[in-house]
Amino acid sequence: MILDGKKTSEWIVKKVAEEVSKLSDPITLAIILVGKNPASQVYVRNKGRACNEAGIGVKDYFLDENATQKEVLQLIVECNRDPAINGILVQLPLPSHLDQDLIINTIDPKKDVDGLTIINQGRLFSGMEAVIPATPKGVITLLQKYFIDISGKNALVIGRSNLVGKPLALLLMQKNATVTVAHSRTANLKEVAKRADILVAAIGKPKFVTADMVKKGAVVVDVGINKVEGKIVGDVDFGEVKEIASYITPVPKGIGPMTIASLLENIVICYKMQIQERERQNVS
Ligand SMILES: NC(=O)c1ccc[n+]([C@@H]2O[C@H](COP(=O)([O-])OP(=O)(O)OC[C@H]3O[C@@H](n4cnc5c(N)ncnc54)[C@H](OP(=O)(O)O)[C@@H]3O)[C@@H](O)[C@H]2O)c1
């Protein structure tokens, strides 16, 4: 069965739009893009469009490829201070002359809609309330939307990035899965993969996961986005794996739209955190 990320995301966007329409203030996301990476330009455009659909305002800051570290940091500090901006998204990757860690960690954690600051990552690690990175959050939401049981299952996440693999492994563990994380140095990946009831591929290698790596009836989630001969394909060989899996996400129309929908949810969460903070300050 196909895990339809597109349909599920449309439902989420509608829900977010309803919620946004009832809020007392307008809410706005600042999107910072440095340079002209074509893939990043597409992602930024799609995110902006989804915000508009949900009634969330967007302020684009498109900086030159040669923008200095100081200029980017200054912009983030201004956005942190601006009460009319409720979320800050720095589109990655940044040009190599910029210090990505420093830039991300300059974002106020209450405006960190991507959940990438060490504060939000640490909170997630500790099981505290946190802004969860949109892609792993979208994976969990999609599994839950289809009532897929996670508790007690063997889950394998292939990929250990801070953006996807690591936070997803933590989320699956929180949902009581027995989690294995594989990466480029994992030995005997095929045997490891064969044991997984839930297999998530977040690698960045087209059609890497083949049918002989998948246990019959496994749930297969494909996070990968790869461009091959002008077409977008995932990390899973969808054609053959769909014959074995009980559930599988397609690429496109799988985790991509779920990521954008989760980002919208995160913007509203950030807005609410800012309101709470303001109320706390008014009391003290
Ligand atoms: N759908 C979405 O919205 C969305 C969002 C974010 C990312 N993505 C896509 O998801 C994929 C992963 O993204 P990412 O940011 O996590 O990428 P990344 O930072 O490049 O991480 C890739 C991971 O895959 C592992 N890997 C590479 N080759 C491997 C191999 N042969 N066997 C096992 N593991 C291997 C790497 O292992 P090492 O750590 O050992 O190098 C690394 O942990 C990409 O295709 C990206 O475009 C999609």
The ligand as an ORCA input file, in Angstrom:
! r2SCAN-3c Opt
* xyz 0 1
  N      12.161     14.605      1.377
  C      12.697     15.697      1.927
  O      12.039     16.676      2.148
  C      14.143     15.666      2.274
  C      14.650     16.482      3.280
  C      16.009     16.369      3.598
  C      16.808     15.497      2.873
  N      16.263     14.771      1.859
  C      17.039     13.832      1.077
  O      17.370     12.727      1.913
  C      18.647     12.215      1.556
  C      19.532     12.259      2.787
  O      19.665     13.594      3.208
  P      20.694     14.020      4.342
  O      20.647     15.495      4.458
  O      20.439     13.205      5.544
  O      22.073     13.567      3.621
  P      23.573     13.488      4.142
  O      23.816     14.500      5.198
  O      24.404     13.447      2.926
  O      23.629     12.054      4.857
  C      23.594     10.873      4.113
  C      23.760      9.702      5.029
  O      23.745      8.526      4.230
  C      24.820      7.695      4.619
  N      25.311      6.915      3.509
  C      25.940      7.348      2.382
  N      26.298      6.315      1.612
  C      25.891      5.204      2.254
  C      25.993      3.834      1.978
  N      26.589      3.384      0.866
  N      25.484      2.952      2.843
  C      24.880      3.385      3.986
  N      24.765      4.685      4.311
  C      25.267      5.583      3.458
  C      25.912      8.633      5.098
  O      26.781      7.930      5.945
  P      28.065      8.611      6.664
  O      27.509      9.403      7.801
  O      28.893      7.460      7.089
  O      28.711      9.472      5.608
  C      25.100      9.710      5.801
  O      24.877      9.395      7.151
  C      19.121     13.085      0.391
  O      18.727     12.461     -0.818
  C      18.353     14.372      0.564
  O      18.155     15.055     -0.660
  C      14.962     14.833      1.552
*
